[in-house]
Amino acid sequence: MNRLGKQSVLFIGILFHLVYLWSIFDIYFITPLVHGMQHFISTEEAPAKRLFLIVGDGLRADKCFEPRFNDTSDSYEYAAPFIRSKILEEGTFGVSHTRMPTESRPGHVAIIAGFYEDVSAVTKGWKENPVNFDSVFNQSRHTWSFGSPDILPMFAMGASNPDRVETYMYGHEFEDYTKDSRDLDTYVFDKVGDLFKNATTDPAVDAALRQDKIVFFLHLLGIDTAGHVSRPKSVEYFRNIQHIDTGIQKLQKAIDDFYQDDKTAWVFTADHGMSAMGSHGDGHPDNTRTPLVAWGAGVAKPDTQNPTGHDEFSIPWDLDTVKRVDVEQADIASLMSYLIGLNYPANSVGRLPLDFIDAPFELKSQAIVANARAILEQYRVKERQTIDIELNFKPFPLLENGSISLNSQISKLNEFGANGEYESAIKLAHELMMLGLQGLRYLQTYDWLFLRSLVTCGFVGWILYALTSFLDFYILPTKIAPSYGLLLSSFAAVLLSVLFGMFYFKHSPLMHYLYAVFPVLFWETVAEYRMSLWEGLKILIWNAGGPKRNTVVKLTIQVMAFFALMEAIVAGYFHREVFSVIYGMISVWPLIQNYGICKKNKTLVLSWFVSCWLMSTFTLLPVVKEESISQILVAGGLMTAVGILSMLWLARRSASGGHSVSAFTMIVLGLQLGLIILSMVVTYSTVKSLQARRGLPFGNQIVGWLILGCSLTLPLLHLKSKYHDYRARLLLIFLAFAPTFILLTISYEGLFYVTFFFNLVFWVDIERKIYDDRRAKEHALKEIDKSTTNGKHVVHSASRRLELADIRIALFFFFLTQIAFFGTGNIASISSFSLDSVYRLLPVFDPFAMGALLLFKILVPFAVISADLGLLTQRLGVKPSSLFAMVLSISDILTLNFFFLVLDEGSWLDIGMSISHYCIASLLCVFVIALEYFSEVLTSGVTLERADDVLNDKKDQ
């Protein structure tokens, strides 16, 4: 392969990481859905004609059932007394355990379709249908759905007959976080009432409503909205539960009066819960434990003879006189199918909870056997599809004969039923369902070993490829020609042909072809340029000269320290406290690196020490924060003070003959200070208005957006201005993003921003002084500014060659990028970020716009980081982009760690965190490339004297 330029290598790096980012979804989280299955009816004797599914979006089980103290009445009261009466008198209840991601779309899919979506559906925003799937609605004769435009359309569009699912939705403008959330649910109840009212005057509607196998779906978003805005412990959240409880009570009375046949079944549940801070998404128990209450036709009455199932979680509910029956969320689909006699959804993995149904053993046996056969049918179809595409298929070990063994087990089920051995049939059905699910799991992970090996080769190949390119661009004085190019290219072509042929036979997706291309490309190039890799490493390691044995010892220590730091960073993703320990260690780094510098610059070293210990406290603080206007204003005050004092220092330095700063720059800095003060005033006013439930003042919203826009555009006016003092540019960048950390923060994030800024400034100053001191000592030992060879004058290049010591700077930068991610929260957990600050600019629910604002706030510290590394590159006299390239070469050691730490089983909190960790680490490479270009923009116009230039000037004098 021909030698590529820097831009081509960067492009390949970006493309590689974007492609391989998807690899975990193709390996660990491929869709479990198969098509072409035979349907199995749940029961021929449906106990109910119609079913009402009522989903309280964001309702936690404990908040639904536990009492709350009312200060007004000086007594405890329940949020849902009507639902409670159904538990104690008419129906069965329990906790429905959801799975991560605890978001509305996957929760509703589990309830209505009976399967857990692959996590890759997040790329569709959890709204569209990434794949076709069967559902209870699709199997019903007709479904009327009422509620949010974010949920209803996906089931209507996914139905085999679009006319089968009828929707009544409010507009997106209704989802205003500053308004009363109960209005959303009032709309739903009113629309249901209107439908039945129309039936009294419209015979066609009346006839439709009197059919059997019909479903009414009520999606109640008010609780979720109240929880996001006011938290689950708030009065607003409690009142919203009361509101829907009253609404359900009125609705049941109206339905009973309309039908008068006792053939209505009711299921009340939630798609997900909510954390104490009003967020959801991860697998925290507050998010995964939701209520499930069923009553009406076909539902078992309260079991007071055997009140089991309770634990410490349900003791406060005072429901221990009746049995608690917990289920998996997907089981609800099977329950609803049975109650109105539908086919089990073809893709459902839910198991019918027999304790919820009121039926003799014979009917329970028939229903659970049909449930088992529906799940086994999925295995049978999946097995047949896998056999068709595998060259040497190995059947599931527990079913060595595959479908033949299954047939014998199904025959045994039928025999039990025919002989009246219903309990044996039920027991065997449960065993076969578990066996079928295990078999599906086996088939789903069939290609794991091969694909994971391929991806591992890709990552290791990229690390070597990036390292080889780095050495070729920045270390080697002359280019070394490749060897065995034609032979290696021919071998790579043959290998790719074999892999492509195998993928074609297996009908593999396009991404699998790309997973094969990159490792072959990288390893071929590394093999061709292996001498460049070897010679470059030798120059980098022994560039400084000296006794080789000492260099080897030093190198061994440095390599061990390097891998120890990388593994410590990996540990920091799971335990943020590790970052605090690392900060404590590097606080004394100047003393170890150069004690002489510390004696000469005591104030600077002490400032570094204090800033490191202050930074170490942030990763010890809780990631879940409550809104604190006082902390926001204190941070704003510090930002203002920093700006004023820095401007006075710049002005005084200019007056004393130092580097001058233009009057235009000072004016812009003054305007930036004004925006900071204005943002404090607007934020204070907005927070007070939102807390008082007066909504978001329109004027405050407009001024907030103007502040955000102006603060980011003002610095662009003079980025090209020429001046030598880099501190003025850093101050400009700091003040530019300061309003963001006032408008979009709820707690200590602004204090983190100020401390982080000073920590970076002190780092740059110390690195600069250490480098200057090292170069001064070298000049004292020998002349390096001029040299002659055979009497000819040799001029040194404009940039020096990178040295092994420069890896420390790259590692510091890499560590600081992690601190920027994790300093104010755990970015790997969705629940760590509150939406409170976003409501100050976007009162109407918009997940992508709100997420974009939160992401923007998270990325702000990187502006200062990128500028610092860009300035260091200039000051140390190395080639432009060389330090960034060094970081690029090492960043994927982190990614490879997290690739093998991805989980698809166990705690859903752990699964979600492992996905987030991998994605963050994988995108770091792309992010570093973006930071390099961003650094060029931020540091344009800043010219710094290099240490070599200063020494040369002194020598000339």
VENCOR-V486527 format. One record per run of one state. SS is the DSSP state (~ for helix, > for strand, _ for the rest). FROM is the first residue (numbers start at 1). TO is the last residue. If there is no record, write none. Layout:
{{SS	FROM	TO} {SS	FROM	TO}}
This chain:
{{_	1	5} {~	6	21} {_	22	22} {~	23	27} {_	28	40} {>	41	41} {_	42	49} {>	50	56} {_	57	60} {~	61	65} {_	66	66} {>	67	70} {_	71	74} {>	75	78} {_	79	80} {~	81	89} {_	90	91} {>	92	97} {_	98	103} {~	104	113} {_	114	118} {~	119	124} {_	125	135} {~	136	139} {_	140	141} {>	142	147} {_	148	151} {~	152	157} {_	158	161} {~	162	164} {>	165	169} {_	170	171} {~	172	174} {_	175	175} {>	176	176} {_	177	181} {~	182	199} {_	200	202} {~	203	209} {_	210	213} {>	214	220} {_	221	221} {~	222	230} {_	231	234} {~	235	259} {_	260	263} {>	264	269} {_	270	284} {~	285	288} {>	289	296} {_	297	298} {>	299	299} {_	300	311} {~	312	315} {_	316	323} {>	324	324} {_	325	326} {>	327	328} {_	329	330} {~	331	339} {_	340	342} {>	343	343} {_	344	353} {~	354	356} {>	357	357} {_	358	360} {~	361	389} {_	390	396} {~	397	399} {_	400	402} {~	403	418} {_	419	421} {~	422	444} {_	445	447} {~	448	474} {_	475	484} {~	485	505} {_	506	509} {~	510	528} {_	529	529} {~	530	541} {_	542	547} {~	548	574} {_	575	576} {~	577	586} {_	587	588} {~	589	593} {_	594	594} {~	595	600} {_	601	601} {~	602	618} {_	619	628} {~	629	655} {_	656	662} {~	663	691} {_	692	697} {~	698	718} {_	719	722} {>	723	723} {_	724	725} {~	726	738} {_	739	739} {~	740	743} {_	744	748} {~	749	781} {_	782	786} {>	787	789} {_	790	791} {>	792	794} {_	795	799} {>	800	800} {_	801	805} {~	806	822} {_	823	829} {~	830	832} {_	833	837} {~	838	840} {_	841	843} {>	844	844} {_	845	846} {~	847	876} {_	877	877} {>	878	878} {_	879	881} {~	882	890} {_	891	891} {~	892	900} {_	901	907} {~	908	938} {_	939	941} {>	942	942} {_	943	946} {~	947	956} {_	957	957}}
